[in-house]
Amino acid sequence: MITDTHAHLYAEEFDEDRSEMMQRAKDNGVTRFFIPAIDSASTERMLDLEKNYPEEVFLMMGLHPTYVKENYKEELAHVKKWIDQRNFYAIGEIGIDLYWDKTFLKQQQEAFKTQIQWAKEKKLPINIHCRDAFDEVFEVLESEKGDDLFGIFHCFTGNLEQAQKAISYNLKLGIGGVATFKNGKIDKFLNEIDIKNIVLETDAPYLAPTPYRGKRNESSYLTQVAGKLVDIYGLSYEEITAITTQNAKDVFGV
């Protein structure tokens, strides 16, 4: 059993062949899919995906930092409404992204902090998105740290020091296609991180691993990431998939 801890399988990129894509994943042993929210526009598509795959799909709820705009308070109200009325497995993806636009940094920080506090109230893990914003993300995490703060640092692309800092906040590192890139860099130090701190993810349809880089990513390609961790850790494929799936179970409680 392999767990994809982060995949946008409701995305329009899969509308033409979603059932075939899901079957390819299952044929490759990927049988559990954790689905992050983006904004209110993604909610119905997420719910439809869950309805069609009730045994395999586990939903998160949250406001993605790049969707924090002028109407962010309305979007946060949407998140709060949903987490109060039904079960989700994490609050995410949430965080700070300064790659495209720094205009809404203050609002991103507020949205991040607010959603962390909701996660604590619900005793849920968080799923963090961070791009060009490690210092800003760590600043918020420092203010919210504690035994009730835990989750996954999704698509981790930092250095060893940043990895250790993320782990110090009770976060697992989400490792995906970047680990297979020639210039991805994280493969150079991952063996210094105990594998108990690692979970697998695709971020499909984005960030496809080598040899599919530049193409649409899908959950079946998680086997390429697991294979790379075999090389990095010197463990068997079966050990890598078993340990990382158990790590995911420890985070999500299912």
C-alpha positions in Angstrom: 0.0 0.0 0.0 1.3 3.4 -1.0 -0.1 6.7 0.2 -0.2 9.9 -1.9 -0.4 12.5 0.8 -1.0 15.4 -1.6 -2.7 15.3 -5.0 -5.2 17.6 -6.7 -7.1 14.8 -8.4 -10.2 17.0 -8.8 -8.2 19.3 -11.2 -9.5 19.9 -14.7 -6.4 18.3 -16.1 -7.9 14.9 -15.2 -11.4 15.5 -16.5 -10.9 13.5 -19.7 -9.4 10.3 -18.1 -9.9 10.5 -14.3 -11.1 6.9 -13.9 -8.2 5.5 -16.0 -5.7 7.6 -14.0 -7.1 6.3 -10.7 -6.9 2.8 -12.0 -3.3 3.2 -13.1 -2.5 4.4 -9.6 -4.2 1.4 -8.0 -2.4 -0.9 -10.4 0.9 0.5 -9.1 -0.1 0.0 -5.5 -1.1 3.7 -4.7 -4.4 3.2 -2.9 -4.8 6.1 -0.6 -5.1 9.7 -1.8 -5.2 12.8 0.5 -6.7 15.8 -1.4 -5.9 19.4 -0.5 -8.3 22.3 -0.9 -7.4 25.5 -2.8 -10.3 27.8 -2.4 -14.1 27.8 -2.4 -14.2 27.1 -6.1 -12.6 23.7 -5.6 -15.0 22.4 -2.9 -17.7 20.9 -5.1 -15.1 19.1 -7.3 -13.5 17.7 -4.2 -16.8 16.4 -2.8 -17.6 14.8 -6.2 -14.2 13.1 -6.1 -14.9 11.7 -2.6 -18.3 10.5 -3.6 -16.9 8.6 -6.6 -14.0 7.1 -4.5 -15.2 6.9 -0.9 -12.8 4.2 0.2 -9.6 5.8 -1.3 -10.1 9.6 -1.1 -9.5 11.6 2.1 -10.3 15.4 1.9 -8.6 18.4 3.5 -10.1 21.9 3.8 -8.3 25.2 3.7 -7.4 28.3 1.8 -4.2 28.2 -0.4 -2.0 31.2 0.1 -2.0 32.2 -3.5 -5.7 32.5 -3.3 -5.6 35.0 -0.4 -6.8 38.1 -2.2 -9.1 41.1 -1.3 -12.0 38.6 -0.4 -9.8 36.4 1.8 -12.2 36.8 4.8 -15.1 35.4 2.8 -12.9 32.5 1.7 -11.9 31.9 5.3 -15.5 31.9 6.3 -16.2 29.3 3.7 -13.4 27.1 5.2 -14.8 27.6 8.7 -18.3 26.7 7.6 -17.2 23.4 6.1 -14.9 22.3 8.9 -17.7 22.9 11.4 -20.2 20.8 9.5 -18.3 17.7 8.4 -15.2 15.7 8.9 -11.9 16.5 7.1 -8.5 14.9 7.6 -6.4 18.0 7.7 -6.5 21.8 7.3 -4.7 22.5 4.0 -3.2 23.5 2.0 -2.3 26.6 3.9 0.8 28.7 4.3 2.7 31.5 2.6 3.7 32.0 -1.0 5.8 35.0 -2.1 6.9 33.6 -5.5 4.2 35.3 -7.6 3.1 38.3 -5.5 4.1 39.8 -2.2 1.1 42.2 -2.2 -1.0 40.2 0.3 1.8 39.0 2.7 0.0 40.4 5.7 -3.2 38.8 4.8 -1.5 35.5 4.0 0.1 35.5 7.4 -3.3 36.2 9.1 -5.0 33.4 7.1 -2.2 31.0 7.9 -2.3 31.7 11.6 -6.1 31.6 11.7 -6.3 28.2 10.0 -3.5 26.8 12.2 -5.7 27.8 15.2 -8.7 26.1 13.7 -6.7 22.9 13.1 -5.7 22.9 16.8 -9.3 23.4 17.8 -10.3 20.4 15.7 -7.2 18.4 16.6 -6.3 18.1 13.0 -3.0 18.2 11.2 -2.0 21.1 8.9 -0.7 20.8 5.4 1.8 23.6 4.6 2.5 25.3 1.3 5.7 27.3 1.3 7.3 29.0 -1.7 10.0 31.7 -1.3 8.8 32.1 2.2 10.6 29.8 4.6 11.4 32.7 7.1 7.8 33.9 7.0 6.4 30.4 7.5 8.7 29.6 10.3 7.8 32.9 12.1 4.2 31.9 12.2 5.0 28.3 13.2 7.2 29.6 16.0 4.2 31.6 17.4 1.9 28.6 17.2 4.3 25.7 18.2 3.2 23.1 20.7 2.1 19.5 21.1 -1.1 20.4 19.3 0.7 21.6 16.2 1.5 18.8 13.7 1.2 17.9 10.1 3.1 17.9 6.8 5.4 20.4 5.2 4.2 19.8 1.7 6.6 19.7 -1.3 9.6 20.4 0.8 12.3 22.1 -1.2 14.5 23.6 1.5 18.0 22.8 2.8 19.0 20.5 5.6 18.8 23.2 8.3 15.3 24.2 7.1 14.3 20.5 7.1 15.4 20.0 10.6 13.6 23.2 11.7 10.4 22.0 10.0 10.6 18.6 11.8 11.1 20.5 15.1 7.5 21.7 14.8 6.1 18.2 14.6 6.0 18.2 10.8 6.7 15.4 8.4 8.4 16.4 5.1 6.3 15.8 2.0 8.7 14.4 -0.7 7.7 14.3 -4.3 9.0 14.7 -7.9 11.6 17.3 -6.9 13.6 14.6 -5.2 14.2 13.0 -8.7 15.3 16.2 -10.4 19.0 16.6 -11.3 18.9 20.1 -9.8 16.4 19.3 -7.0 19.1 19.4 -4.3 17.1 17.7 -1.6 18.4 14.3 -2.6 21.8 15.4 -1.5 20.9 15.5 2.2 17.7 13.5 2.7 19.7 10.5 3.9 20.5 12.7 7.0 16.8 12.9 7.8 15.3 9.9 9.6 12.8 8.3 7.2 10.2 8.4 10.1 9.9 12.1 9.1 9.1 11.4 5.4 5.8 11.0 3.6 5.3 10.6 -0.2 3.3 12.9 -2.4 2.9 13.8 -6.0 1.2 17.3 -6.0 -0.5 16.0 -9.2 -1.1 17.3 -11.7 2.1 19.4 -11.0 5.8 18.5 -10.5 6.0 15.2 -12.3 9.1 13.2 -11.4 11.8 12.2 -13.8 11.4 10.8 -16.5 8.0 12.5 -16.8 9.2 16.0 -15.9 7.3 18.7 -17.7 4.3 16.5 -18.3 1.1 16.1 -16.3 1.8 14.4 -13.0 -0.4 11.6 -11.6 -0.5 9.4 -8.6 0.8 6.3 -10.3 4.2 8.2 -10.7 4.7 8.0 -7.0 6.5 4.8 -7.7 9.3 6.9 -9.2 9.6 8.9 -6.0 9.6 5.8 -3.9 12.3 4.3 -6.1 14.5 7.4 -5.6 14.1 7.0 -1.8 15.3 3.4 -2.2 18.5 4.8 -3.6 18.8 7.6 -1.0 18.1 5.4 2.1 19.4 2.1 0.9 16.2 0.4 2.0 14.0 -1.9 -0.1 11.0 -0.6 -2.1 8.7 -2.5 0.3 10.3 -0.9 3.3 10.1 2.6 1.8 6.4 2.3 1.0 5.5 0.6 4.3 7.3 3.2 6.4 6.0 6.3 4.6 2.4 5.0 4.6 2.7 4.4 8.3 4.0 7.9 8.7 1.0 9.2 6.8 -1.3 7.2 9.0 0.4 8.7 12.1 -0.3 12.2 10.8 -3.8 11.8 9.4 -5.1 9.2 12.0 -6.5 6.9 9.3 
